[in-house]
């Protein structure tokens, strides 16, 4: 009804407009608003040509998200082979049915085999016989009146005659000319089978038992009666246990063993607590004995450094030694990555004519200079070691006989190493000169690398029960082949002496050789070098990357020289002649321009390239050059001191004076700047003055807000 009213109103208003009669404005406005089209704000304004343009949309079966040009590396062919592109068809459901179409050969064969003619006889009858059957069914089989027995007999006779006629009709086939084609009731020959199981009837089984006899008892119980009953029961239990032990003597022995094991465990726990208490007391006593050295170690600052600009000094602190290793040589030094005051010292020998029958690795701490906290005895000289940066309780050791061992300090050193190399093919053929932990593998397996004088670099993986070994690279010299005694040609191998991994790219590492070469290698390529540096004339003893610029590294050799190199540059940036064989060189962790080196004359050299690019700012003799020789050096990562080792089994700690550990200062106008960035900028400015520029170019002066030292 409301709709009709609105329509009548609109008609009446139109009539009024046509006749010229006055119309209500509100009624007219509502009518005009209903005729206006609503247009969205974001609708595009298109022309008639654009509206009439047909934009076709093509649908294709091609899947554009499938990858193209896939290749797979074939190890047999040694090349990448293309992979055929996958199909565009996506199968959502695939189901094999059992239905067969009637026109197929298999269906015709089944029809002829099963005899479907008998099943479809009614379809093949002529029309006359079908009409007669219908008339017979319409005639009454029994009369309306009569006895029941006679009616039943007539019905039986009629049924017998009908069956006889049907049999005659079945026996007499229709003529071939008039017989129609045979048709199946079901084109797919479908047959449904169903089965109904018998439901077992539910049964209830009831049982009845005789209730137990009951009796009421009452008595007064006192405390002493309860106590006596408990004592009697406890004595009875003890007598039964004794009888069982007499019958089974094996149980008594087991009980005695278990008691002994429990006592041993309790004694071991007590010994651990007792040992910890003794260690604390021993450290307290040592701090009281070396109180002056401990004060200098923490608070001493050389006041004379204020009056000399380009010089510094080293203050000797403690000397660490062990009685059983006094005649051995310090072959390697390594600080713990978690405890800054704990460091490992390897004892062996660098004289191949006087090899010791055994070696050792001792872990000292500054809190107890008198005795090592951990002692590891080895069957051969310990030539190198490395502490895992992520798991500081794992220490890997390389031996003189080519074997490598791994100790777990949490378990203890008395139980032996947790991993050890075995067999002739499971170790290096010669001395292991340096060992380095690598990053964890994709499966989380721990591994480390080793270099030996046999010219091979191995990768050792810590499996569950053994060490898995893999050859990373074999060092061959880039020289002409040499003819052998039998006329064959041989490639000369290089003897590896040291190695160091790139700080940021763990696949890149440098290897130094006895021939004086430095090879830049990669763990991904085992057949060629990325770069070859003709560095020294004698064996390369040690190398180290700069802590602030990974493209700069230093090397030292027995040819008395220390050289500073830049990555992929064949010639060194700096060369320093120290006057004797250099055993070790290390970059400082607090400055990008400070490094230190030790020589066989017993001297320690400290260089600061930002202060002096030509000579060391500190040259100090630590031991007598006639008796002792310095072999190894290491910087502490947090405190301003270094440790050096000599060939008599002594490790000396030296504190750096203020001039040797000057850090870069920020300018007054400069904001908050990262110290790492300051150090790298300082080194870059220094190297820009040393690098050789092409002809016609000059060094551009750059204005920096960072003030140098």
C-alpha positions in Angstrom: 0.0 0.0 0.0 2.7 2.6 0.7 4.1 1.9 -2.8 0.8 2.7 -4.4 0.6 6.0 -2.4 4.0 7.1 -3.6 3.1 6.3 -7.2 -0.2 8.2 -7.0 1.6 11.2 -5.5 4.1 11.2 -8.3 1.2 11.0 -10.9 -0.7 13.7 -9.3 2.3 16.0 -9.2 3.0 15.3 -12.9 -0.6 16.1 -13.7 -0.4 19.3 -11.8 2.8 20.3 -13.7 1.1 19.5 -17.0 -2.0 21.6 -16.2 0.1 24.5 -14.9 -1.3 24.2 -11.4 0.9 25.2 -8.4 2.9 22.3 -7.0 4.4 21.8 -3.5 8.2 22.4 -3.8 9.1 19.7 -1.2 7.1 17.1 -3.1 8.9 18.2 -6.4 12.4 18.0 -4.8 11.8 14.5 -3.5 10.6 13.4 -6.9 13.7 14.9 -8.6 16.2 13.4 -6.1 14.7 9.9 -6.8 15.5 10.5 -10.5 19.2 11.5 -9.9 22.0 8.9 -10.4 24.4 8.2 -7.5 28.0 8.4 -8.6 30.9 7.2 -6.4 33.7 9.7 -5.6 36.5 7.5 -7.0 34.7 6.7 -10.3 36.7 7.4 -13.5 35.5 9.8 -16.1 35.6 7.9 -19.4 34.7 9.0 -22.9 32.1 7.3 -25.1 34.9 5.7 -27.1 36.6 4.3 -24.0 33.3 3.0 -22.7 32.6 1.3 -26.0 36.0 -0.3 -26.2 36.1 -4.1 -25.7 38.9 -5.4 -23.4 39.5 -9.0 -24.0 40.7 -11.3 -21.3 42.6 -14.4 -22.3 42.6 -17.5 -20.1 45.4 -20.0 -20.7 46.5 -23.2 -19.1 50.1 -22.1 -18.7 51.3 -21.6 -15.1 53.5 -18.6 -15.1 54.6 -19.3 -11.5 56.6 -22.4 -12.5 60.4 -22.0 -12.4 62.2 -22.0 -15.7 65.7 -22.9 -16.7 66.4 -25.1 -13.7 69.8 -26.9 -13.6 71.2 -29.7 -11.5 74.8 -30.5 -10.9 75.8 -33.9 -12.2 78.9 -35.3 -10.4 79.5 -37.9 -13.1 79.5 -35.4 -15.9 81.1 -32.7 -13.8 78.8 -30.0 -15.1 75.3 -28.5 -14.6 72.6 -30.3 -16.6 69.2 -28.6 -17.5 66.1 -30.0 -15.8 62.9 -30.4 -18.0 60.2 -27.9 -17.1 57.3 -29.4 -15.0 53.9 -29.9 -16.5 51.2 -27.3 -16.3 48.5 -29.9 -15.4 47.6 -30.0 -11.7 45.9 -33.3 -10.7 43.4 -32.6 -7.9 41.7 -36.0 -7.7 42.5 -39.2 -9.5 40.3 -42.3 -9.0 40.2 -45.5 -11.0 36.7 -46.9 -11.6 35.5 -50.4 -12.4 32.7 -49.4 -14.8 33.1 -50.3 -18.5 31.2 -48.8 -21.4 29.1 -51.2 -23.4 30.6 -50.4 -26.8 34.2 -51.3 -25.8 35.7 -54.6 -26.7 36.1 -55.7 -23.1 32.4 -55.1 -22.4 31.4 -57.1 -25.5 33.6 -59.9 -24.4 32.0 -59.9 -20.9 28.5 -59.9 -22.4 29.3 -62.9 -24.6 30.9 -64.7 -21.6 28.2 -64.1 -19.0 25.2 -65.0 -21.3 23.2 -61.8 -21.1 20.8 -63.2 -23.7 18.9 -65.1 -21.0 18.6 -61.9 -18.9 17.2 -59.7 -21.7 14.7 -62.2 -23.3 11.7 -60.1 -22.4 13.2 -57.2 -24.4 13.5 -59.3 -27.5 9.9 -60.8 -27.6 7.7 -59.8 -30.6 4.7 -57.5 -30.0 2.0 -60.2 -30.6 3.3 -62.5 -27.8 3.4 -59.5 -25.4 -0.3 -58.7 -26.2 -1.4 -62.3 -25.6 0.4 -62.2 -22.2 -1.4 -59.1 -21.3 -4.8 -60.6 -22.2 -4.1 -63.7 -20.2 -3.3 -61.7 -17.2 -6.7 -59.8 -17.5 -8.8 -63.1 -17.5 -9.8 -64.3 -14.1 -8.0 -67.4 -13.0 -10.7 -68.7 -10.6 -14.5 -68.6 -10.7 -16.5 -66.4 -8.4 -18.3 -69.3 -6.7 -17.0 -72.8 -6.0 -15.0 -74.7 -3.4 -11.6 -73.4 -2.4 -9.8 -76.7 -3.4 -11.1 -76.7 -6.9 -10.1 -73.0 -7.3 -6.6 -73.7 -6.1 -6.3 -76.7 -8.6 -7.4 -74.5 -11.5 -4.8 -71.8 -10.4 -2.1 -74.4 -10.4 -3.1 -75.8 -13.8 -3.2 -72.2 -15.2 0.2 -71.5 -13.8 1.6 -74.8 -15.2 0.2 -73.9 -18.6 1.6 -70.4 -18.4 5.1 -71.8 -17.5 4.8 -74.3 -20.4 4.0 -71.5 -22.8 6.9 -69.4 -21.5 9.3 -72.4 -21.9 8.0 -73.0 -25.4 8.5 -69.3 -26.2 12.0 -69.5 -24.8 12.9 -72.6 -26.8 11.5 -71.2 -30.1 13.9 -68.4 -31.0 12.5 -65.6 -33.2 13.4 -65.5 -36.9 16.7 -63.9 -37.6 15.3 -61.3 -39.9 12.6 -60.0 -37.4 14.8 -60.2 -34.2 15.7 -56.7 -33.0 19.1 -55.8 -31.6 19.8 -56.9 -28.0 19.8 -54.2 -25.4 21.2 -54.1 -22.0 19.2 -52.9 -19.1 22.3 -51.2 -17.7 24.9 -49.8 -20.1 27.7 -50.1 -17.5 26.9 -53.6 -16.2 26.4 -52.2 -12.6 25.7 -54.7 -9.8 25.0 -53.8 -6.2 25.6 -56.2 -3.4 24.6 -55.7 0.2 25.0 -57.8 3.3 23.4 -57.6 6.7 25.1 -59.0 9.7 23.3 -60.6 12.6 23.1 -58.4 15.7 24.1 -60.4 18.7 21.5 -60.2 21.5 22.6 -58.5 24.7 22.9 -60.7 27.7 23.2 -59.8 31.4 25.1 -62.1 33.7 24.6 -61.8 37.5 26.6 -63.3 40.3 26.0 -63.5 44.0 28.6 -64.0 46.7 28.4 -64.8 50.3 29.3 -61.8 52.5 32.4 -62.2 54.7 31.9 -62.9 58.3 31.9 -59.9 60.7 32.9 -59.6 64.3 33.0 -56.6 66.7 36.1 -56.2 68.9 36.8 -53.6 71.5 39.8 -53.0 73.8 41.8 -50.2 75.5 45.2 -49.4 73.9 48.0 -47.6 75.7 51.1 -45.9 74.3 53.5 -48.6 75.5 51.5 -51.3 73.9 51.7 -49.5 70.5 55.5 -49.0 70.9 56.1 -52.7 71.8 54.1 -53.8 68.8 56.1 -51.6 66.4 59.4 -52.9 67.9 58.3 -56.5 67.5 57.3 -55.9 63.9 60.6 -54.2 63.1 62.5 -57.1 64.6 60.5 -59.6 62.6 61.4 -57.7 59.3 65.1 -57.7 60.2 65.0 -61.5 60.8 63.3 -62.1 57.4 66.0 -59.9 55.6 68.8 -61.9 57.2 67.2 -65.2 56.2 67.0 -64.0 52.6 70.6 -62.9 52.6 71.7 -66.3 53.9 69.8 -68.0 51.2 71.1 -65.7 48.4 74.8 -64.7 48.9 74.9 -62.9 45.5 72.5 -60.3 46.8 74.7 -59.6 49.7 77.6 -58.9 47.4 75.6 -56.6 45.3 74.5 -54.7 48.3 78.1 -54.3 49.4 79.0 -53.0 45.9 76.2 -50.5 45.9 77.2 -49.3 49.3 80.8 -48.9 48.1 79.6 -47.0 45.0 77.5 -44.6 47.1 80.4 -44.0 49.4 82.7 -43.3 46.5 80.2 -40.8 45.0 79.8 -39.1 48.3 83.6 -38.9 48.7 83.9 -37.5 45.2 81.4 -34.8 45.8 83.1 -34.0 49.1 86.5 -33.8 47.3 85.1 -31.5 44.7 83.8 -29.1 47.3 87.0 -29.4 49.3 89.1 -28.8 46.1 87.0 -25.7 45.3 87.5 -24.3 48.8 91.3 -25.1 48.5 91.4 -23.2 45.2 89.8 -20.2 46.7 92.2 -20.2 49.6 95.2 -20.7 47.3 94.1 -17.7 45.2 93.8 -15.6 48.2 97.3 -16.5 49.4 98.8 -15.8 46.0 97.1 -12.4 45.9 98.6 -11.6 49.2 102.0 -12.8 48.1 101.9 -10.8 44.8 100.0 -7.9 46.2 102.4 -5.3 44.6 102.1 -6.9 41.2 98.3 -7.2 41.5 98.1 -3.5 42.3 100.3 -2.6 39.3 98.3 -4.9 37.1 95.1 -3.0 37.9 96.1 0.6 38.6 99.7 1.3 37.4 100.1 4.0 34.8 103.6 5.0 33.7 103.8 8.8 34.5 106.8 9.3 32.2 104.6 8.7 29.1 103.3 12.2 29.6 106.8 13.6 28.8 107.5 11.5 25.7 105.2 11.5 22.7 106.3 8.6 20.5 107.6 6.1 23.0 106.1 3.6 25.5 107.2 0.9 27.9 106.2 -2.6 29.0 105.9 -3.5 32.7 106.6 -7.2 33.5 104.0 -8.7 35.8 103.9 -12.4 36.6 105.8 -15.4 35.2 103.9 -18.6 34.7 105.7 -21.9 34.6 105.2 -25.6 35.4 107.9 -27.9 36.8 107.3 -30.7 34.2 107.5 -28.3 31.3 110.5 -26.2 32.2 112.7 -27.7 29.4 110.0 -27.5 26.8 109.3 -24.6 24.4 106.1 -22.5 24.3 104.6 -23.4 20.9 101.3 -21.6 21.1 99.2 -19.2 23.3 95.4 -18.8 23.3 93.1 -16.8 25.5 89.7 -18.2 26.6 86.7 -16.6 24.9 84.6 -16.4 28.0 87.0 -15.9 31.0 89.3 -13.1 30.0 91.9 -14.0 32.7 92.2 -17.7 31.6 94.7 -18.7 28.8 96.1 -21.9 27.4 99.8 -22.6 26.8 101.1 -25.4 24.6 104.4 -27.0 25.3 106.5 -28.8 22.8 109.7 -28.0 20.8 110.5 -26.1 17.6 113.9 -27.9 17.3 113.3 -31.0 15.1 116.7 -32.5 16.1 115.7 -32.5 19.8 112.2 -33.7 20.0 110.7 -34.6 23.4 108.9 -37.8 24.0 105.8 -36.0 25.4 104.2 -32.6 25.5 101.6 -30.8 27.6 98.9 -28.1 27.5 98.4 -26.0 30.7 95.6 -23.5 31.4 96.7 -20.7 33.7 94.7 -17.9 35.3 96.0 -14.6 36.5 94.2 -15.2 39.8 96.7 -18.0 40.6 100.2 -17.5 39.0 101.8 -20.3 41.0 100.1 -23.4 39.5 97.9 -24.1 36.4 94.2 -24.8 36.9 94.1 -27.5 34.2 96.9 -29.8 33.0 96.8 -32.0 29.9 99.6 -34.4 29.1 100.1 -35.5 25.5 102.0 -38.4 24.0 103.8 -36.1 21.6 104.7 -32.4 21.6 101.7 -30.1 21.6 102.3 -27.7 18.7 99.1 -25.6 18.7 95.7 -25.3 20.3 92.5 -23.3 20.0 89.5 -22.7 22.3 86.0 -22.8 20.8 84.5 -19.2 20.8 80.9 -20.5 21.4 81.7 -23.4 23.7 84.7 -22.2 25.9 85.0 -25.6 27.5 86.1 -27.3 24.3 89.8 -27.1 23.4 91.4 -28.7 20.3 95.1 -29.6 20.3 97.4 -30.4 17.4 100.4 -32.7 18.0 103.8 -33.2 16.5 103.0 -36.7 15.3 100.1 -35.5 13.1 97.2 -36.4 15.5 94.6 -34.1 16.8 92.7 -34.4 20.1 89.7 -32.6 21.7 89.2 -32.2 25.4 86.1 -31.2 27.3 87.1 -29.3 30.4 83.7 -29.8 32.0 84.2 -33.5 32.1 87.8 -33.1 33.3 91.3 -33.9 32.0 91.9 -37.1 34.0 89.4 -39.1 31.9 91.3 -38.4 28.7 90.2 -36.7 25.5 86.6 -36.9 24.2 87.9 -37.2 20.6 91.2 -38.4 19.2 92.3 -39.2 15.6 93.2 -42.8 14.8 94.9 -44.7 12.0 97.4 -43.8 9.3 94.7 -42.3 7.0 92.9 -40.6 9.8 95.6 -38.0 10.7 98.3 -35.8 9.2 101.5 -37.3 7.9 103.6 -34.6 9.6 103.5 -32.0 12.3 100.2 -30.0 12.9 101.3 -26.4 12.9 98.0 -24.6 13.5 94.4 -25.5 14.4 91.3 -23.3 14.2 87.7 -23.8 15.1 85.1 -23.2 12.3 81.5 -22.1 12.4 78.9 -24.7 13.2 77.6 -26.6 10.2 74.0 -26.6 8.9 73.1 -29.7 11.0 74.7 -28.0 14.1 77.8 -30.2 14.1 80.9 -28.7 15.6 84.1 -28.8 13.4 87.6 -27.4 13.2 90.4 -27.0 10.6 94.1 -27.9 10.8 97.1 -27.3 8.6 100.2 -29.5 8.6 103.7 -29.7 7.1 102.4 -32.4 4.8 100.8 -29.7 2.7 97.1 -30.6 3.5 94.3 -28.7 5.2 91.8 -31.0 6.9 88.3 -30.4 8.2 87.5 -32.4 11.3 83.8 -32.9 12.3 82.9 -34.0 15.8 80.4 -36.8 15.2 78.7 -38.8 18.0 81.5 -41.3 18.5 84.4 -40.3 16.2 86.1 -37.6 14.2 85.1 -37.4 10.6 88.0 -36.1 8.4 87.7 -34.2 5.0 90.5 -32.8 2.9 89.8 -29.2 2.1 92.9 -28.4 -0.1 96.3 -29.8 -0.9 99.0 -27.1 -1.2 100.8 -27.3 -4.5 103.5 -24.7 -5.4 102.9 -22.7 -8.6 106.2 -23.9 -10.0 107.2 -26.1 -13.0 106.9 -29.8 -12.5 110.0 -31.7 -11.5 111.1 -34.9 -13.2 111.4 -37.9 -11.0 114.1 -40.7 -11.0 111.8 -42.9 -13.1 111.2 -40.2 -15.7 107.7 -39.2 -14.3 106.9 -35.6 -13.5 105.9 -34.4 -10.1 104.2 -31.3 -8.7 106.0 -29.8 -5.7 103.9 -29.6 -2.5 104.0 -26.7 -0.1 104.5 -27.3 3.6 101.9 -25.4 5.6 103.1 -23.6 8.7 100.2 -21.3 9.7 96.6 -20.4 8.8 94.0 -17.7 9.7 90.4 -17.4 8.7 88.7 -14.2 7.5 86.8 -12.5 10.3 83.6 -12.0 8.4 83.6 -14.6 5.6 84.4 -18.0 7.2 84.9 -19.6 3.8 88.0 -17.6 3.1 91.3 -18.4 4.8 95.0 -17.7 4.4 97.7 -20.4 4.6 101.5 -19.7 5.1 104.1 -22.1 3.9 107.8 -22.9 4.6 108.7 -21.7 1.1 107.5 -18.1 2.0 104.3 -18.1 0.0 100.9 -17.1 1.4 97.9 -18.7 -0.4 94.4 -17.3 -0.2 92.1 -20.2 -0.3 88.4 -21.0 0.0 86.6 -24.0 1.6 84.3 -24.1 -1.5 87.2 -24.6 -4.0 89.9 -27.3 -3.5 91.6 -27.1 -6.9 92.9 -23.5 -7.1 93.9 -20.5 -5.1 92.1 -17.2 -5.0 95.4 -15.3 -4.6 99.1 -16.1 -4.2 101.4 -13.7 -2.3 105.1 -14.0 -2.7 105.5 -12.8 0.8 108.9 -13.9 2.3 112.1 -15.7 1.6 111.9 -18.0 4.6 109.1 -19.9 6.4 106.0 -17.8 7.3 105.6 -18.2 11.1 102.3 -16.4 11.8 99.6 -14.2 10.3 96.8 -12.1 11.7 93.8 -10.1 10.4 93.2 -6.5 11.5 90.4 -6.3 14.1 88.8 -3.2 12.5 89.5 -3.7 8.7 89.2 -7.3 7.4 91.1 -6.4 4.2 94.3 -5.7 6.1 96.5 -8.5 7.6 100.1 -8.9 8.9 102.6 -11.6 8.4 106.0 -12.5 10.0 108.8 -14.8 8.9 112.2 -16.1 9.7 113.7 -13.6 7.2 113.5 -10.9 10.0 110.6 -9.0 8.4 107.1 -8.1 9.4 104.8 -7.1 6.4 101.4 -5.5 6.3 99.3 -6.6 3.3 96.0 -5.5 1.7 93.7 -8.0 0.3 94.2 -8.8 -3.4 97.2 -6.5 -3.6 100.4 -8.4 -4.6 102.8 -6.0 -2.9 102.9 -5.2 0.8 101.9 -1.8 2.2 104.5 -1.7 5.0 107.8 -3.6 5.6 109.6 -3.6 8.9 113.0 -5.3 9.5 113.4 -6.3 13.2 117.0 -7.6 13.0 116.2 -11.3 13.9 113.8 -14.1 13.2 110.2 -13.0 14.1 108.2 -15.7 15.9 104.7 -14.1 16.1 102.8 -11.0 15.2 99.4 -9.9 16.5 97.1 -6.9 15.9 95.8 -5.1 19.0 92.0 -5.5 19.8 91.7 -1.8 20.9 93.3 0.1 18.0 93.4 -0.4 14.3 97.0 0.8 13.9 98.7 -1.0 16.8 100.4 -4.4 16.5 103.1 -6.2 18.3 105.8 -8.8 17.4 108.4 -11.0 19.2 111.8 -12.1 18.0 114.4 -14.8 18.8 116.6 -12.1 20.5 114.2 -11.9 23.4 112.7 -8.5 22.3 109.1 -7.3 22.1 108.3 -4.7 19.4 105.1 -2.6 19.6 104.2 -0.5 16.5 101.6 2.3 16.1 101.3 3.3 12.5 99.4 6.4 13.3 102.3 7.6 15.5 105.3 6.4 13.4 105.2 4.5 10.1 108.9 3.6 10.0 109.9 2.2 13.4 108.5 0.7 16.6 107.4 3.1 19.4 108.5 0.4 22.0 111.4 -2.0 21.7 112.1 -3.8 25.0 114.1 -6.9 25.9 112.2 -9.3 28.0 114.6 -12.2 28.4 118.3 -12.7 27.8 119.1 -13.1 24.1 121.9 -15.6 24.9 119.8 -18.0 26.9 116.1 -17.6 25.9 114.2 -16.9 22.7 110.7 -15.5 22.5 108.4 -17.6 20.4 104.7 -16.6 20.8 102.6 -13.6 21.6 98.9 -12.9 22.5 96.8 -9.8 23.3 94.2 -9.9 26.0 90.8 -8.9 24.6 89.6 -6.8 27.6 92.6 -5.7 29.7 95.7 -3.8 28.6 98.3 -6.5 28.8 100.0 -9.1 26.6 101.5 -12.5 27.3 104.7 -13.8 25.6 106.3 -17.3 25.7 109.9 -18.4 25.4 111.7 -21.6 24.6 112.3 -22.5 28.2 108.7 -23.1 29.2 108.0 -19.7 30.8 105.1 -17.4 30.0 105.5 -13.7 30.9 102.7 -11.1 31.3 103.5 -7.5 30.2 101.3 -4.4 30.9 101.2 -1.8 28.2 101.9 1.8 29.1 99.4 4.6 28.2 101.3 5.6 25.0 100.9 2.1 23.7 97.2 1.9 24.0 96.0 5.3 22.9 92.5 5.3 21.4 91.0 7.6 18.8 89.4 10.7 20.3 86.3 12.4 19.0 86.2 16.1 18.0 84.3 18.6 20.1 81.9 19.4 17.3 81.3 15.7 16.4 78.3 13.9 17.8 78.0 10.4 19.1 80.2 8.2 16.8 80.8 4.5 17.0 84.4 3.8 18.2 84.6 1.0 15.6 83.9 3.5 12.9 86.5 5.9 14.3 89.2 3.3 14.2 88.4 2.1 10.7 88.5 5.8 9.5 91.8 6.3 11.1 93.3 3.3 9.3 91.8 4.3 6.0 93.3 7.8 6.2 96.7 6.2 6.9 96.5 3.7 4.1 95.4 6.3 1.6 98.8 7.9 2.0 100.6 4.7 1.4 98.7 3.2 -1.6 100.3 4.0 -5.0 98.0 6.1 -7.1 97.9 6.1 -11.0 99.9 8.7 -12.8 98.4 12.1 -12.9 96.3 11.7 -9.7 96.9 13.3 -6.4 95.7 12.6 -2.9 92.6 14.6 -2.1 92.5 16.1 1.3 89.3 15.2 3.1 88.0 17.3 6.0 86.8 15.1 8.8 85.1 16.0 12.1 87.0 13.3 13.8 90.3 14.5 15.3 93.3 12.1 15.2 95.5 11.4 18.1 
